[in-house]
């Protein structure tokens, strides 16, 4: 493990903000973000539901509060990193390093963005920042992005960041009432710029 990188059982100091680009920053998710995040989810529910299995009609404020409290604890424990994305001071989405496998030093990235902020490169910059955190602060060796084969926008982010498309996992995710194939993109620490 590199100096300054927390190992298993060590406390990891999470920065209050992670710079992701001009006017874009990531902040560890907090209950103070709940109302604004719920408004974003509700406004984007139909679009997000197309690709994210947790955005059903029954997903409500209590579900979000439970999710946020669990992620706050995970952030402190260093077992994942879930952040709110801010663009010019306004919350606009979420990007996360999912559960970190310490033994194999790997994880995957998950993300979503409010439709009003699309097409500005925000998510690409947010993903770049969180992947950099994963390799530098968490000492990871491998990071994946997995997305449904039909989710061209998500796949485009992985490609722009230089992730290598490694293959397709057939019927790997249950999405409400059907199975979807997932495209797997990988990045190794030695490949990351």
QUIFEN-V516357 format. One record per pair of residues at least 24 apart in sequence whose C-alpha atoms are under 10 Angstrom apart, sorted by sequence separation. I is the first residue (numbers start at 1). GAP is how many residues later the second one is. D is the distance in whole Angstrom. If there is no record, write none. Layout:
I&GAP&D / I&GAP&D
This chain:
37&24&9 / 38&24&10 / 74&24&10 / 75&24&10 / 78&24&10 / 92&24&8 / 93&24&9 / 107&24&10 / 148&24&9 / 162&24&9 / 163&24&5 / 164&24&9 / 38&25&10 / 71&25&10 / 74&25&8 / 92&25&7 / 109&25&10 / 148&25&8 / 162&25&8 / 163&25&9 / 35&26&8 / 38&26&7 / 74&26&10 / 85&26&10 / 92&26&10 / 108&26&10 / 147&26&10 / 158&26&9 / 159&26&8 / 161&26&9 / 34&27&8 / 37&27&8 / 38&27&9 / 71&27&10 / 80&27&8 / 82&27&10 / 84&27&10 / 85&27&9 / 107&27&8 / 148&27&10 / 158&27&7 / 164&27&10 / 34&28&10 / 79&28&10 / 80&28&10 / 81&28&10 / 82&28&9 / 83&28&10 / 84&28&10 / 85&28&8 / 95&28&8 / 106&28&9 / 155&28&8 / 158&28&9 / 163&28&9 / 35&29&9 / 82&29&9 / 84&29&10 / 93&29&10 / 94&29&9 / 105&29&10 / 106&29&9 / 128&29&9 / 154&29&10 / 155&29&9 / 158&29&9 / 162&29&9 / 163&29&9 / 34&30&7 / 35&30&9 / 87&30&8 / 92&30&9 / 93&30&9 / 96&30&9 / 97&30&9 / 105&30&9 / 124&30&9 / 127&30&8 / 128&30&10 / 131&30&10 / 150&30&9 / 155&30&8 / 162&30&8 / 34&31&6 / 92&31&10 / 95&31&7 / 96&31&8 / 123&31&9 / 127&31&9 / 148&31&10 / 149&31&8 / 150&31&8 / 151&31&9 / 161&31&9 / 162&31&9 / 33&32&9 / 34&32&10 / 94&32&9 / 95&32&7 / 106&32&10 / 124&32&9 / 125&32&9 / 128&32&10 / 148&32&6 / 149&32&6 / 150&32&9 / 151&32&9 / 161&32&9 / 31&33&9 / 32&33&10 / 34&33&10 / 93&33&10 / 94&33&10 / 97&33&7 / 105&33&8 / 106&33&9 / 107&33&8 / 124&33&6 / 128&33&7 / 147&33&9 / 148&33&6 / 149&33&5 / 150&33&9 / 31&34&7 / 34&34&7 / 95&34&10 / 96&34&7 / 97&34&8 / 100&34&9 / 105&34&7 / 106&34&6 / 107&34&9 / 108&34&8 / 109&34&7 / 110&34&9 / 111&34&10 / 119&34&10 / 123&34&8 / 124&34&8 / 127&34&8 / 147&34&8 / 148&34&4 / 149&34&5 / 30&35&9 / 31&35&9 / 33&35&9 / 34&35&10 / 87&35&8 / 95&35&7 / 96&35&9 / 105&35&5 / 106&35&6 / 107&35&7 / 108&35&5 / 109&35&6 / 110&35&7 / 118&35&10 / 124&35&10 / 146&35&10 / 147&35&5 / 148&35&6 / 149&35&9 / 31&36&10 / 32&36&9 / 86&36&9 / 97&36&9 / 102&36&9 / 104&36&8 / 105&36&5 / 106&36&5 / 107&36&5 / 108&36&4 / 109&36&5 / 110&36&8 / 121&36&9 / 124&36&8 / 125&36&9 / 146&36&6 / 147&36&5 / 148&36&9 / 31&37&6 / 85&37&9 / 97&37&7 / 102&37&9 / 103&37&10 / 104&37&8 / 105&37&7 / 106&37&6 / 107&37&6 / 108&37&6 / 109&37&8 / 110&37&9 / 124&37&7 / 145&37&10 / 146&37&6 / 147&37&7 / 29&38&10 / 30&38&6 / 31&38&7 / 85&38&9 / 96&38&10 / 100&38&9 / 102&38&8 / 104&38&8 / 105&38&9 / 106&38&8 / 107&38&9 / 108&38&7 / 109&38&10 / 145&38&8 / 146&38&5 / 147&38&9 / 29&39&7 / 30&39&7 / 87&39&10 / 101&39&9 / 102&39&10 / 145&39&6 / 146&39&6 / 29&40&9 / 30&40&10 / 31&40&10 / 86&40&9 / 100&40&8 / 144&40&7 / 145&40&5 / 146&40&9 / 30&41&8 / 31&41&8 / 85&41&7 / 101&41&10 / 144&41&6 / 145&41&7 / 29&42&7 / 30&42&6 / 84&42&10 / 112&42&9 / 143&42&8 / 144&42&4 / 145&42&9 / 28&43&9 / 29&43&6 / 30&43&10 / 83&43&10 / 100&43&10 / 111&43&9 / 143&43&6 / 144&43&6 / 28&44&8 / 110&44&10 / 142&44&7 / 143&44&5 / 144&44&9 / 98&45&10 / 142&45&6 / 143&45&7 / 29&46&8 / 97&46&9 / 98&46&10 / 141&46&8 / 142&46&5 / 143&46&8 / 28&47&7 / 37&47&8 / 83&47&9 / 97&47&9 / 141&47&6 / 142&47&6 / 28&48&10 / 82&48&9 / 97&48&10 / 140&48&8 / 141&48&5 / 142&48&9 / 81&49&8 / 109&49&10 / 140&49&7 / 141&49&8 / 142&49&10 / 139&50&9 / 141&50&10 / 142&50&10 / 33&51&8 / 40&51&9 / 41&51&10 / 29&52&9 / 30&52&9 / 40&52&7 / 41&52&9 / 81&52&9 / 28&53&7 / 29&53&6 / 30&53&8 / 40&53&8 / 81&53&9 / 135&53&9 / 136&53&9 / 27&54&10 / 28&54&6 / 29&54&5 / 30&54&8 / 36&54&9 / 37&54&7 / 80&54&9 / 135&54&6 / 27&55&8 / 28&55&4 / 29&55&5 / 36&55&7 / 37&55&8 / 134&55&9 / 135&55&9 / 26&56&9 / 27&56&5 / 28&56&6 / 29&56&9 / 36&56&9 / 37&56&7 / 131&56&9 / 26&57&6 / 27&57&5 / 28&57&9 / 36&57&10 / 37&57&9 / 81&57&10 / 132&57&9 / 135&57&8 / 25&58&9 / 26&58&6 / 27&58&7 / 33&58&8 / 52&58&10 / 80&58&9 / 131&58&9 / 25&59&8 / 26&59&5 / 27&59&8 / 52&59&10 / 79&59&9 / 25&60&6 / 26&60&6 / 52&60&9 / 78&60&8 / 132&60&8 / 14&61&8 / 24&61&7 / 25&61&5 / 26&61&9 / 51&61&10 / 131&61&9 / 132&61&9 / 13&62&9 / 14&62&7 / 24&62&6 / 25&62&7 / 12&63&9 / 13&63&8 / 14&63&10 / 23&63&8 / 24&63&5 / 25&63&8 / 12&64&7 / 13&64&10 / 14&64&8 / 23&64&6 / 24&64&6 / 25&64&8 / 27&64&10 / 48&64&8 / 128&64&10 / 11&65&8 / 12&65&7 / 13&65&9 / 18&65&9 / 20&65&9 / 22&65&9 / 23&65&5 / 24&65&8 / 25&65&10 / 26&65&9 / 29&65&8 / 48&65&9 / 128&65&10 / 11&66&7 / 12&66&6 / 17&66&9 / 20&66&9 / 21&66&9 / 22&66&8 / 23&66&7 / 24&66&9 / 25&66&10 / 28&66&10 / 29&66&10 / 48&66&9 / 10&67&9 / 11&67&7 / 12&67&10 / 14&67&9 / 17&67&10 / 18&67&10 / 19&67&10 / 20&67&9 / 23&67&10 / 24&67&10 / 26&67&10 / 27&67&9 / 28&67&10 / 29&67&9 / 47&67&9 / 48&67&9 / 9&68&8 / 10&68&8 / 17&68&10 / 24&68&10 / 26&68&8 / 27&68&10 / 28&68&9 / 44&68&10 / 47&68&8 / 8&69&10 / 9&69&9 / 17&69&10 / 26&69&8 / 44&69&9 / 45&69&10 / 8&70&9 / 9&70&10 / 26&70&10 / 44&70&6 / 7&71&9 / 8&71&9 / 41&71&9 / 43&71&8 / 44&71&7 / 6&72&8 / 41&72&9 / 43&72&9 / 44&72&9 / 40&73&9 / 41&73&8 / 40&74&6 / 39&75&10 / 40&75&9 / 40&76&10 / 108&76&10 / 37&77&10 / 108&77&9 / 108&78&9 / 108&79&10 / 106&81&10 / 106&82&9 / 106&83&10 / 8&93&10 / 9&93&10 / 8&94&7 / 7&95&8 / 8&95&9 / 52&95&10 / 7&96&10 / 51&96&8 / 52&96&9 / 25&97&10 / 51&97&7 / 7&98&10 / 24&98&7 / 50&98&10 / 23&99&9 / 24&99&10 / 51&99&9 / 21&100&9 / 22&100&9 / 25&100&9 / 26&100&7 / 50&100&10 / 51&100&7 / 21&101&8 / 24&101&8 / 25&101&7 / 26&101&10 / 50&101&9 / 20&102&8 / 24&102&8 / 20&103&9 / 21&103&10 / 22&103&9 / 26&103&8 / 51&103&10 / 20&104&9 / 21&104&6 / 25&104&9 / 26&104&8 / 20&105&6 / 21&105&8 / 24&105&10 / 19&106&9 / 20&106&5 / 19&107&9 / 20&107&8 / 21&107&9 / 18&108&9 / 20&108&7 / 21&108&8 / 20&109&5 / 19&110&7 / 20&110&8 / 18&111&7 / 19&111&10 / 18&112&8 / 20&112&10 / 18&115&8 / 14&119&10 / 56&119&10 / 53&120&8 / 55&120&10 / 56&120&8 / 52&121&10 / 53&121&7 / 54&121&9 / 55&121&10 / 52&122&10 / 53&122&5 / 54&122&9 / 14&123&9 / 52&123&7 / 53&123&6 / 13&124&9 / 51&124&7 / 52&124&9 / 53&124&10 / 12&125&8 / 50&125&8 / 51&125&10 / 12&126&8 / 49&126&9 / 50&126&10 / 49&127&9 / 51&129&9 / 5&130&9 / 8&130&10 / 5&131&7 / 6&131&7 / 7&131&8 / 4&132&9 / 5&132&5 / 6&132&6 / 7&132&8 / 4&133&7 / 5&133&6 / 6&133&7 / 2&134&9 / 3&134&10 / 4&134&9 / 5&134&6 / 2&135&9 / 4&135&9 / 5&135&10 / 2&136&10 / 3&136&10 / 1&137&9 / 2&137&7 / 1&138&7 / 1&139&9
